[in-house]
Every structure is written in structure tokens, then in C-alpha cells.
Amino acid sequence: MKRIIPVLAALLLLLALPLMAQEQDASAQTSDPAQNSDTVQDQTESQGTDAALPAEAYGLPVRGQKIEEDRTFLVLGEEGAEILLSADVEPDAERIQALSSLSSSLRSSSGITVEEIRAINSADRLVILVLPSKLMAGTTDCAASLPGGLQFIYSSNYEYDFRVLAGGRYIRMKGIYTAFSALQQNIADVLADPLAYTVKQDPLAAAREVAELETRVDRLEAALITSMNGGRALPESAVSRLREYRKAEPGISKAAAGAKLSAEGIQLSQRELDIAFSVLFGE
């Protein structure tokens, strides 16, 4: 028996050695969480390097990302001169240069303080939106008259297309962009005389303005006639024919006008004829 006990002890030790080795390996893997964390961090950094953003290749450092309404913007450029870029397609070197050049030019121009520049690059064009906190047109800061900012479009050259609030209405400004000083003068012209600028850009604009005004007057007159007639509208044919009679014969009387209407099968009472002459001709 004394000889068997040492043999059994040796056998038990041999069986225990593999288990001890496995425990040591598991302990080594969990004993240094900092080392494991470094490994995970290295993998993450490696993945980040592999996913380097294309704009870095064009000399624009990527400062981060910004997500707005499901659209991701890259924050590019140096601190204080950032550009937010969202790319539907990867911008080529020409587009990046166009964006960088316009940004630098506007930020260095006198008379404008740029609050933010953001751009969206698509297959056919690059749209650049400049939001100024100050924009001087003459001696007036007109930034508040540009609620949508300055929109530029680049395909093969620069164009601008935005609206200016002038004279209580929005005036569309659209053209080829050559220099900020020229654009600055155009904005000043719009603010000084919106109609003159509109007619200069579009000779038919004045005719459209008159037609639009006449339409509004016609609607007001029709509403007034209806109100004075107890809520009953006069036939449109009667109103239009009365205007034609008056244009052909400036001195036509109510009786003569009424007779002409009757001859054409349009019947108006004397009261309705009085109301129509009062509203339409001030008589």
C-alpha cells in the first residue's frame, strides 16, 4: 500500500498539468485589460485610417463630421475657415479647388463677414451656400435681406442664384459670378429700386407686373360688387362687356350700356347696373 500511494499521487499530478496550463492561458488573456483595450483601439484606428476621407487628398484637412436631417457633412479646412461638404458623389480636384477658392475669396473680401459655408456636390454641379452675418451694400448692412444666404453654383464656372428681400417682396438674383464687388453692387441696386432691377434683367417683367396688378384689381372689384349686391355676383360676361363699352365709348350712359347688354342677352337690373358703374367707373 505504501508503494501504491506515491504512484497514484504522480498520476494525479500528470492529469492536472493540462488543466493548469489552460487556466494560466485564460488568466493571461484576462489579466491585462489595458493591453486588450489597446489591441481593440489599434484595430479601430487602423479601420479609421483605411476609411480616410477623399478630401484629405486635395489638401483640405478633415476636422470631423456633422449630421443634419439625415445628410452627413464633412467639416473641412482650417479652424475659423471651415467648410461643410456633403458629397452625393466624390468631388474631383476641380470641384474641391472651386470650393476652396470661393471660400478663401469671400472670407478675405471687405464688406462681408462669413458665418458659415456649406456645399453639396452632385454629379452635375457643386452647390455652395454662403451664410453671411454681415454684408454691406453701400453703407447698409443687408444680411437680414438675405434670409436664405448667397447660393453659388459651380459646374464649369461660377453662377449665383438667390433671393433678396426688397420693397416687401423677394427679388430673384441670378447671373454669372465674376467678383464679390460686382455682386455687392447688384445687391445694392436691387435694394435701391427693385422694379428697375427686375425690368433691367427681364424687359417683359413690367408687363407681367401690370397684368398681375390688373388681375388683383379685377378680383377686388368683383368682390366689392358682390358685397354691394347682397352677396350675389354679377355675370362675368356683364362686367367684361361693360368695360369694353366704356373703352370704346368713354361717355356711354348707364341706359345705353344696359340696352347693349340686353341686346346681347345679358340682363341686369337697374340696381345692379348702378352698382357696376359705381365700382368699375366711379360713377
C-alpha positions as CSV (number, residue, x, y, z in Angstrom):
1,M,0.0,0.0,0.0
2,K,2.8,2.4,0.9
3,R,4.3,1.9,-2.6
4,I,0.9,2.5,-4.4
5,I,0.2,5.9,-2.8
6,P,3.2,7.7,-4.4
7,V,2.3,6.2,-7.8
8,L,-1.3,7.4,-7.5
9,A,-0.1,10.9,-6.5
10,A,2.2,11.1,-9.5
11,L,-0.7,10.0,-11.8
12,L,-3.0,12.7,-10.4
13,L,-0.3,15.3,-10.9
14,L,0.2,14.4,-14.6
15,L,-3.6,14.6,-15.1
16,A,-3.7,18.1,-13.5
17,L,-0.9,19.6,-15.6
18,P,-3.1,20.3,-18.8
19,L,-5.8,21.9,-16.8
20,M,-3.4,24.1,-15.0
21,A,-1.9,25.2,-18.4
22,Q,-5.4,26.1,-19.7
23,E,-6.1,28.2,-16.6
24,Q,-2.9,30.0,-17.0
25,D,-3.7,30.9,-20.6
26,A,-7.1,32.2,-19.7
27,S,-5.6,34.2,-16.8
28,A,-3.1,35.7,-19.2
29,Q,-5.8,36.8,-21.6
30,T,-7.9,38.5,-18.9
31,S,-5.1,39.6,-16.5
32,D,-4.2,42.8,-18.5
33,P,-7.4,44.6,-19.7
34,A,-5.4,47.7,-20.6
35,Q,-3.4,45.6,-23.1
36,N,-6.7,44.2,-24.6
37,S,-8.1,47.7,-24.8
38,D,-5.0,48.8,-26.7
39,T,-5.5,46.0,-29.1
40,V,-9.1,47.0,-29.8
41,Q,-8.1,50.6,-30.1
42,D,-5.3,49.8,-32.6
43,Q,-7.9,47.9,-34.7
44,T,-10.3,50.8,-34.6
45,E,-7.6,53.3,-35.5
46,S,-6.5,51.0,-38.3
47,Q,-10.0,50.8,-39.6
48,G,-10.3,54.7,-39.4
49,T,-7.1,55.0,-41.4
50,D,-8.4,52.7,-44.1
51,A,-11.6,54.8,-44.3
52,A,-9.7,58.1,-44.8
53,L,-11.9,60.7,-46.4
54,P,-11.2,61.7,-50.0
55,A,-10.9,65.4,-49.3
56,E,-7.6,64.8,-47.5
57,A,-6.0,64.0,-50.8
58,Y,-6.7,67.5,-52.0
59,G,-5.0,69.4,-49.2
60,L,-8.2,70.0,-47.1
61,P,-7.9,68.5,-43.6
62,V,-11.0,66.8,-42.3
63,R,-11.9,68.2,-38.9
64,G,-14.9,65.9,-38.3
65,Q,-18.5,65.2,-39.4
66,K,-21.8,66.9,-38.9
67,I,-25.2,65.2,-39.5
68,E,-28.3,67.3,-40.3
69,E,-31.6,65.9,-41.5
70,D,-30.1,62.6,-42.5
71,R,-27.4,64.3,-44.5
72,T,-23.7,63.9,-43.5
73,F,-21.4,66.9,-43.9
74,L,-17.6,66.7,-43.7
75,V,-16.1,69.6,-41.8
76,L,-13.1,70.6,-43.9
77,G,-10.4,73.3,-43.7
78,E,-8.5,75.1,-41.0
79,E,-10.1,76.3,-37.8
80,G,-12.0,79.5,-38.3
81,A,-12.4,78.8,-42.1
82,E,-14.3,75.6,-42.0
83,I,-16.3,74.3,-45.0
84,L,-19.2,71.8,-44.6
85,L,-19.3,69.5,-47.6
86,S,-21.8,66.8,-48.3
87,A,-21.0,64.6,-51.3
88,D,-23.6,62.7,-53.3
89,V,-20.7,61.7,-55.5
90,E,-17.0,62.1,-54.7
91,P,-15.7,65.5,-55.7
92,D,-12.8,65.7,-58.1
93,A,-9.9,68.0,-57.7
94,E,-11.5,70.8,-59.8
95,R,-14.6,70.9,-57.6
96,I,-12.5,70.9,-54.4
97,Q,-10.4,73.8,-55.8
98,A,-13.5,75.7,-56.8
99,L,-14.9,75.3,-53.4
100,S,-11.7,76.3,-51.6
101,S,-11.1,79.3,-53.9
102,L,-14.5,80.8,-53.4
103,S,-14.3,80.3,-49.7
104,S,-11.0,82.0,-49.5
105,S,-12.0,84.8,-51.8
106,L,-15.2,85.6,-49.8
107,R,-13.6,85.4,-46.4
108,S,-10.9,87.8,-47.4
109,S,-13.3,90.3,-49.1
110,S,-14.1,93.5,-47.4
111,G,-17.8,94.2,-46.8
112,I,-18.8,90.6,-45.9
113,T,-18.4,88.5,-42.8
114,V,-19.0,84.9,-43.5
115,E,-20.7,82.9,-40.7
116,E,-20.8,79.5,-42.5
117,I,-20.1,77.9,-45.8
118,R,-21.7,74.6,-46.8
119,A,-21.7,72.8,-50.1
120,I,-23.4,69.8,-51.7
121,N,-21.6,68.0,-54.6
122,S,-23.6,66.1,-57.1
123,A,-22.8,64.5,-60.4
124,D,-23.6,67.6,-62.5
125,R,-22.7,70.5,-60.2
126,L,-21.4,71.8,-56.9
127,V,-23.9,74.0,-54.9
128,I,-22.3,76.3,-52.4
129,L,-24.3,78.2,-49.8
130,V,-22.7,81.1,-48.0
131,L,-24.4,82.4,-44.9
132,P,-23.1,85.9,-44.1
133,S,-23.5,87.5,-40.7
134,K,-22.8,90.9,-42.3
135,L,-22.9,92.0,-45.9
136,M,-22.5,95.7,-46.7
137,A,-24.3,97.1,-49.8
138,G,-23.1,100.7,-49.9
139,T,-23.5,101.9,-46.3
140,T,-26.2,99.4,-45.5
141,D,-25.8,96.0,-43.8
142,C,-28.2,93.9,-45.9
143,A,-27.5,90.5,-44.3
144,A,-31.1,90.5,-43.0
145,S,-32.4,90.9,-46.5
146,L,-30.7,87.6,-47.5
147,P,-32.5,85.1,-45.2
148,G,-31.5,82.2,-47.5
149,G,-27.9,83.4,-47.8
150,L,-25.9,83.6,-51.0
151,Q,-26.2,80.5,-53.2
152,F,-23.5,79.8,-55.8
153,I,-23.4,77.0,-58.4
154,Y,-20.3,75.7,-60.0
155,S,-20.2,73.4,-63.0
156,S,-17.6,74.9,-65.4
157,N,-17.8,78.4,-63.9
158,Y,-19.4,80.2,-61.0
159,E,-23.1,81.3,-61.1
160,Y,-25.2,82.9,-58.4
161,D,-28.9,82.2,-57.7
162,F,-30.6,83.6,-54.6
163,R,-33.4,85.9,-53.4
164,V,-33.2,89.3,-51.9
165,L,-36.0,90.8,-49.7
166,A,-36.6,94.3,-51.2
167,G,-39.6,96.5,-51.1
168,G,-41.6,94.0,-49.2
169,R,-41.1,91.2,-51.8
170,Y,-38.5,88.7,-52.8
171,I,-36.5,89.6,-55.9
172,R,-34.6,86.7,-57.6
173,M,-31.0,87.5,-58.5
174,K,-29.3,85.2,-61.0
175,G,-26.3,85.6,-63.1
176,I,-22.6,84.8,-63.7
177,Y,-20.4,85.4,-60.7
178,T,-17.1,87.3,-61.5
179,A,-16.2,89.2,-58.4
180,F,-17.8,89.9,-55.0
181,S,-17.6,93.7,-55.6
182,A,-19.8,93.3,-58.7
183,L,-22.3,91.2,-56.8
184,Q,-22.3,93.6,-54.0
185,Q,-23.2,96.4,-56.4
186,N,-26.0,94.3,-57.9
187,I,-27.5,93.7,-54.4
188,A,-27.3,97.5,-53.7
189,D,-29.2,98.2,-57.0
190,V,-31.9,95.7,-56.0
191,L,-32.4,97.3,-52.6
192,A,-32.5,100.8,-54.1
193,D,-35.1,100.1,-56.8
194,P,-36.4,96.5,-57.0
195,L,-38.6,97.2,-60.0
196,A,-35.9,98.9,-62.1
197,Y,-33.6,96.0,-61.4
198,T,-36.2,93.4,-62.4
199,V,-37.1,95.2,-65.6
200,K,-33.4,95.6,-66.5
201,Q,-32.9,91.8,-66.1
202,D,-36.2,90.9,-67.7
203,P,-37.7,93.5,-70.1
204,L,-41.1,91.7,-70.0
205,A,-41.2,91.9,-66.2
206,A,-43.0,95.3,-66.3
207,A,-45.8,93.9,-68.5
208,R,-46.2,90.9,-66.1
209,E,-46.3,93.3,-63.2
210,V,-49.1,95.3,-64.8
211,A,-51.1,92.2,-65.8
212,E,-50.8,90.8,-62.2
213,L,-51.9,94.2,-60.8
214,E,-54.9,94.3,-63.2
215,T,-55.9,90.8,-62.1
216,R,-55.8,91.8,-58.5
217,V,-57.9,94.9,-59.2
218,D,-60.5,92.8,-61.1
219,R,-60.8,90.4,-58.2
220,L,-61.3,93.2,-55.7
221,E,-63.9,94.9,-57.9
222,A,-65.8,91.6,-58.3
223,A,-65.7,91.0,-54.6
224,L,-67.0,94.6,-53.9
225,I,-69.8,94.3,-56.4
226,T,-70.9,91.0,-54.9
227,S,-70.9,92.5,-51.4
228,M,-72.9,95.6,-52.5
229,N,-75.3,93.4,-54.4
230,G,-76.3,91.4,-51.3
231,G,-73.8,88.6,-51.9
232,R,-74.9,87.9,-55.5
233,A,-72.2,88.1,-58.1
234,L,-72.8,89.7,-61.4
235,P,-72.1,87.6,-64.5
236,E,-68.5,87.9,-65.6
237,S,-69.7,88.5,-69.1
238,A,-71.7,91.5,-68.0
239,V,-68.7,93.1,-66.2
240,S,-66.3,92.4,-69.1
241,R,-68.7,93.8,-71.7
242,L,-69.3,97.0,-69.6
243,R,-65.5,97.5,-69.6
244,E,-65.4,97.1,-73.3
245,Y,-68.3,99.5,-73.9
246,R,-66.6,102.1,-71.7
247,K,-63.3,101.7,-73.5
248,A,-65.0,102.1,-76.9
249,E,-67.2,104.9,-75.7
250,P,-65.8,106.8,-72.7
251,G,-69.0,108.8,-72.2
252,I,-71.5,105.9,-72.6
253,S,-74.5,106.2,-70.2
254,K,-76.0,103.6,-68.0
255,A,-79.1,103.4,-70.1
256,A,-77.2,102.9,-73.3
257,A,-74.9,100.3,-71.7
258,G,-77.9,98.4,-70.3
259,A,-79.6,98.4,-73.7
260,K,-76.4,97.0,-75.3
261,L,-76.3,94.2,-72.6
262,S,-79.9,93.4,-73.2
263,A,-79.4,93.2,-76.9
264,E,-76.7,90.5,-76.2
265,G,-79.0,88.6,-73.9
266,I,-77.4,89.8,-70.7
267,Q,-79.9,91.1,-68.2
268,L,-79.0,93.4,-65.3
269,S,-81.5,95.2,-63.0
270,Q,-81.2,99.0,-62.7
271,R,-79.7,98.5,-59.2
272,E,-77.1,96.1,-60.5
273,L,-76.2,98.5,-63.3
274,D,-75.8,101.3,-60.8
275,I,-73.5,99.2,-58.6
276,A,-71.4,98.1,-61.6
277,F,-71.0,101.7,-62.8
278,S,-70.1,102.8,-59.3
279,V,-67.4,100.2,-58.7
280,L,-66.0,100.0,-62.2
281,F,-66.1,103.6,-63.3
282,G,-66.6,105.6,-60.0
283,E,-70.0,106.9,-61.2
